[in-house]
Amino acid sequence: MPSKHAAIRAAITGLALLSGISALSVQPAQAIPAFARKYTLDCVACHTAPPRLNTFGERFLENGYQLPGTEDGGITGKKSLGDLSLDDFANYTGVRLRGNVLRSHHFKQQNPPIADRGTVHNNSEFGFPEIFSLFTAGSLTKNIGFFAELESNLEESSTGIERAFMTFNNLGGNNLVNIRVGRIDPSATFSFSTLRQQLEFVGDSVNTSTNMVQRAGLFPLAASAKFYGLHNRSGSVISPYAPSLYNAVAETGIEVRGRPFGDWFMYQIGLLNGANETFGDSNRGKDVYGAVRFDYARTAHFSASLSGFAYLGNSNATILTGTGQADVNWHRYGIAAHVRYKMFDLYGMYTLDRIAHMPTAALTSFDTSASGLSLALDTYVTNRTLLSLRYDHMDAGGDLSQRTSQSFAGFQLKQYLRSNVAIFARTDHNLRRAEDGNAAARNLRHALFAGIDIAY
């Protein structure tokens, strides 16, 4: 098994070699994703650094994949099926392959057997980029758009629909009422979008026999579940490191949003089947959320926004009791801010989670509140090298025998060989004192990753 220092040297050497290759083979940035091909635009028209959006890209998203200020998707008439070409098809479809080719974890053994608690483990492994996404999107006709994404994740051994929805835009006036129906991501237009992170989600390790976390996961902790001992309505454990509620990747429902007073203010109201339920809903209760966003500037080099939301869950989680499972209501409240200045993007989010309708007998062993804070900075250090930093803190709730506070710092360098091909090296460090295998939040000391991100 390679040592930590050897793994670090290998990752840095690999990145340096690939960076050297890129210096010899760099080509001008091109319009590669489907929307860029369709509108003959460069990627930077909508992105500061993919997948991060700039102000124009945010308005494009809000307008149902139509250029801001337009209502026909840039196409005056549709072609008959027999007249479609491969180029036409490419204007509505795209693919993305991303993930780690090297993983290295340094952690202390967690949970039984007791004799192994606190034992240091250094795991390093090579792999293949684990996430492949195929998506199609565009406008069907004036003010009616669509989006669908099929994702295959080798790490999670899963393939399925991540997001799929229809959009009905500019109802009653320009950007007054926009409706999305389907499997949607509520935080897509939030000041801190969970979906558009430079430091990708890295899952935790769970002991399947005890359903206890063996090794902490890496995710913006303000957006994570944050509770130990919660279950979904089918009885499966909800990881405290998994995205959930308003900040989940996607849930099924309907959303209304718009900017009735101009670009400075946006409202958002949504109704979902329920958190942690992929298709359908196992009870009659629905989850409700609402959000507002204030945009303070829209110049060529500076923009800022402030957002707040409330997510009210209805029997959207369960806890185990001595007689079975009991439904609880899981709520989340949060604020976020985003400041962009030239090539600097600074994001911040704070969330507070509450569990309501907790059985009285469980109150003595279960903390019903949890909070999280995430700060992220993305900036170009050269015209092709992106530096990303993230600080995460979680004051976990839930089962008192497991939950504890946690603070992580992540660092990543991403080198764009072309505007649609990038390699990266990343390291994450636990800023808290180790607890010798007695707390999952403290046992992962540091981790190292190297990988690739390709979009076409």
N, C-alpha and C positions, 0 to 999 in steps of 0.2 A: 504494500500500500504506500503510495507516494506521501512524503511528508508535506506539511502545510507550506513550508518555504519552497519546496520543489514545485508544488502545484502553482504557487504564485509566480515563480520564475517562468514556468511553462506558459501560463496565461499571458504574462507581459511580453514574453518573447514572441508568442504567436500573434499578438496584437501588433507588435512592432513590425514583424515580417509582412503581415497583411497591409499595414499602413504604408510600408515601403512599396509594396506592389501597387497600391492605389495611387501613389504619387507618380508611377509610370503609366498608369492606365486610366487616369481620371478623364471623364468626358463631361461636357457641359450638362448642367441640370436639364432634364427633359420632363415633359408632361406625361407621366406614366399611369397613375391610377385612372380608373374608368371615368371619373368626372373631369379630370384634366384632359383626357383624350376627347371627351365629348365636346367640351367648350374651348378646346385649343388653348389651354392655360398652362402655366408652369405650376408645379406643386406649391411653391411659395405664395401663390395667390390666395390659398386657403390655410396654409400651415406655416407656423414658425419652425417647427421640427416635427415631422410626422411621428406619432399621431396627434400631437398638439395642434389645436386650431388657432388661427389669428382671428381678429374681429370680423373680417370678411367671411372667413370660413364658418364662424358661428352664425352669421346671418344667413348664409347659404343653407346650413342645416335647419335653421328655424323656418325658412321659407319652403321647406319640403323639397330640397334638392333642386331648387330653381335659383337662378342668379338673383341676388337681392334687387328688389324693385321690379322684377318680372313676374309673369303669371302663367307662362306657357312652357317653362322648362327649356327655353331656347330653341324649341322646335315648333314650327308653324303648322306642320301637318305630319301625320303618321304614314308610314309606308305600309303597303300590303305585305303579307307574310312572304310571298314569292319574290319580292324585291329586296328583301333584307340581305345584306352582305356580312362577311365575317367582321369587317370593320364596324358595322352597326352593332353587332353583338358585343364587341369589345367595349363599346361606349356605355354599356350597361352592366358589365361584369368586371370583377377583379378578384385577385387571389393574394393571400399573404401567408408566408411561412416564417415562423419565428420560434426562438427557443434557445436552449443552452446546449452547447456541445461539450462543455466541461462543468462539472459541479463538484464543489468541495465543501464539506461541513465539518466544523470542529465543535463538538457538543459533549455534554455530560449525560450519561445514561439516566433515563427517567423511568420511574415506576418499577413494579416488580420485574425480576426478583430483587429483593432488598439487598442481597450481597453485591449486586452490580451497580447500585445507585452511586452516582458520583464518579464512576469510571469514565475517563476521557476517551472519546472516540474521534478518530479522524477518518472520514469517508471521502474518497475522491473517485469519480467515475466519468467516463466519456459517454456521449450519447448522440442522438440525432435531434435536431430542432423539433420540439414536441407538439407544436400547435400549428395546424394548417386550417386556414379559413378561406371559404369560397363565398363571395357575396355578389348580389345583384341589386341595383338600385336605379332610380330615375323617376321620370314623370310619365304617367299614362296619358294624360291630357291636361288641359289648363287647370292648375291648382290641385291636381290629384297625383300624388306620388306614392312610391313604394320602396321598401327596403327589406332584404332578407339575407341572413348570414348563416351559413352552415359551417360548424366548427368541429374538427377532430382533434382531440387532445390525447396524445400517447401516454402521458404521465398519469392521467386520470382514467385511461382506458374507456373513453366516452366519445361518442359522435352524435351530434344532434343540432337542432336549431337554437342558436344563441339569441338572435333577434329576428323578428319578422313582423312588419306592420304596414298599414296604409296611412297616408297623410292626406288631410283635406284642409287646404290652406286659404288664407285671406277671405274667410267667410265674413260678409258684412262690410268689408273694406280692407285696405292694405294692412296686413299683419295684425288685424283686429282680433280674429279668432282662428286659431290653427288647431286641428284635431288629429291625434294619433290613436289608432286602434290596432291592437295586436300585442305582441310580446315586445315590450318597450323598456328602455333604460331611463328611469326617472331623472338621473343626474346628468343626462347628456348636455343640457344647457345650463347646468349649475356652474358657479365660479370655480369649483374644484370637481372636475368630471372624473368619476372613478374609472371610467373606461379608458381614458386617454393618459395612461401613466407611462413614463419612460422606463422606470424600474418596474418590470413586469411582476405579476403575482407569482410567488413561489409557495407551494402548498406545505402544510405541516405533515408530521408523521404521527399516525394514531395507532394505538394498540387495539387491534380489532376484537380481542377477547375481553378487554376491560373498558373499551370505548374511552380511553383516557389519552390525552395528548402526550406523545413521546418527545417530540421536538417541535419547537415553535415554528410557525410559518411567517412569511414576509409579505406584507401588504400594507397599504396606508391604514394605520390602526384606527384612525378616526372613522373610517368606513367599514371596519370589520365588525363581526358580531359581538365580540367583547365579553360574552358570558360563558362561564363554564357550567356544564350540567343542563343546558337547554336542549330540547329535542324538537324535531318537527312533528307534524301531526301523524306521520306514519311511524314514529318512534325512533327514527335515526338521529344520532347525535349531531348537533350543529357545532361545527368547529368555531372557537372564538376568533380564529384568524380568517374565516371565510367572509366575503362580501355579503351584506344582507340589508334588508329594508330599503330605504330610499337610495342607498349606495350600492345595491346589488347590480349585477350585470344586466339582468332583464327579468321582468315579471309580466304576466298577461293582464291586460286591462285597457282602459281608455283614459286619455289625457287631453286637457284643453289648455292652451297657452296662447299668449299674444302680447302685443305692445300697443295698447290703445292710446297712449299719450306720446308716442314717439320712441326713439331709440334709447332713451334714458331709463325706461322702466319696463319690466316684463313680469307678468303673472303666470302662474302654473297651478293647475288643479288636476288631480288624478284619482282614479278608483281602480284598485287592483284586486285580483282573486285572493291574494294572500301571499306573504313572504314564504320562501322556501317550498313552494309548490309549483312544479314545473308546468304541468298542464291541468286545467280544471281547478276545482276548489273542493275540499273535503267537508266544508261546512257552509252555512248560509252567510256568515259574516264576511265582510269585505274590508280591505285596508284602504285608508284614505290619506292623501297627502296634499299639501299645498306649499308653494314656494313663491318668493318674490326675488327679483334681481334688479339692482340699480347700477347702471353704467354711467361712469362719470366723465369719460373722455374717449374720443375716437380719432386721434390724430395719426399721422403716418408713423410716428415713433413712440407714442405713449397711449396707453389705455388702462382703465382700472374698472373693477366691478366689485360689488358687495352683494352677497346672497344670503338668504335665510330660508329654512324650511321646517316643517313639522310633519312627521309621519306617524299616523295613529293606527296601530295594528289591532285587529279584532280576532281573538282566539288564534293568533298566528304562531304560537309556540306552545310546547307542553313541558312540564317537569314531572319527574317520577316521584310518586308518593308511596307510602307503605301499602296502599290498596290498588295501585295502578298509575295511570297518567291523569294529570289535571291540566286543563286549558288555562293559559294566561294570555294577557294582552301585552304586547311588546311595542313600546313607543320610542321614537327617536326625534330629537330636536337638534338643529345644527346651524352654524353660520360659516361662511367661507368668503375669502377675498382673493382677488387676483390682480396683480399689477404687472404690466408689460412696459418695458422701456428699451427701445431698440432691440438688441438680441437677448435681453434678460427677461425671463418669465418667472415670477415669484408667486407661489400659491400657498394658501393656508386654510385649514378647516378645523373646527372644534365641534364635537358632537357629545350629546348627553343622552344616554339610554335609560329607560325606566321599564320595570316589569310591574304590571297592575293585575289585580285579581289573584294575587298569590295566596294559596291555601295557608291558613293560619299556622298549621302544624309545620310548614316548611320555612317559615320566616326566621327561625333561630339558626338555620344552617345555610341560608341563601341570601346573598347581598342583592337587593333588587335594583341597584343603580350601577352604572358604569359610564366612563367617559373616555374620550380619545382626542388626541391632537396630532395633526400631520402638517408638516411644512415641506415644500418642495421648491427647488430652484433648478431651472434649465437655462444654460447659456452656451453660446458658441465661443470656444477659445480660438478656433481658426474658422475659416469659411466652410470646413467639412468635419470639424471635430466638435462634438457636443458634450459638455460636462453637465451631469445631473447629480444633484444632492437631495437627500430626503431625510428628515428627522421625524420619528414617530414615537409617541408615548401613549400607553394605554393603562388606565386604572381599571382593571377588570372587575366584573361582578360575577354573581352566580355562586356556585358551590364553594363555601368558605375553605374547604380542605384543599382546593386546587388554585383558586384565583389569587393573583398578586399583580403588582404593577410591573411595567416593562417599558424600556426605552431602547430604540434601535436607531442607528445612523447608517444610511446607505450612500454609496459613492459609485458613479458609473461614468466611463468614457465610451462614447459611441462615435465610430469613424465611418463616415459615409463614403463608400467607394464610388457610388453613383447616387443620384437622388433617391433611388428606390432600393438600394442595396447597402446595408450597414453591418458592421461587426461591432461587438461591444465587450468590454471587460468590466466586471462589477464586483464590489465587495460590500458586505453588511456586517456591522459590529454591534454587539449587545453592550450598552453603556451601563448596565446595572451589575452589581456584584452577583457572582454565581452562588447558588444555594445547594450545591452538591447533589443535584438530581432530585431535589424535593419540590421544584416548581418548574413547570414547562416554560414559563415566561423567561426564566433565567438560564436554562440549560444550554441553549444555542449560543455559543460564545461569538463565533464569526463564521461567515460563509463567503465563498468565492465562486463566481460564475463567469463563463465566457461563452458567447453565442453569436447568432446572426439573425438579421431581420430583413426579409425580402418581400417587397410588395410589387404587384404588377396588375 
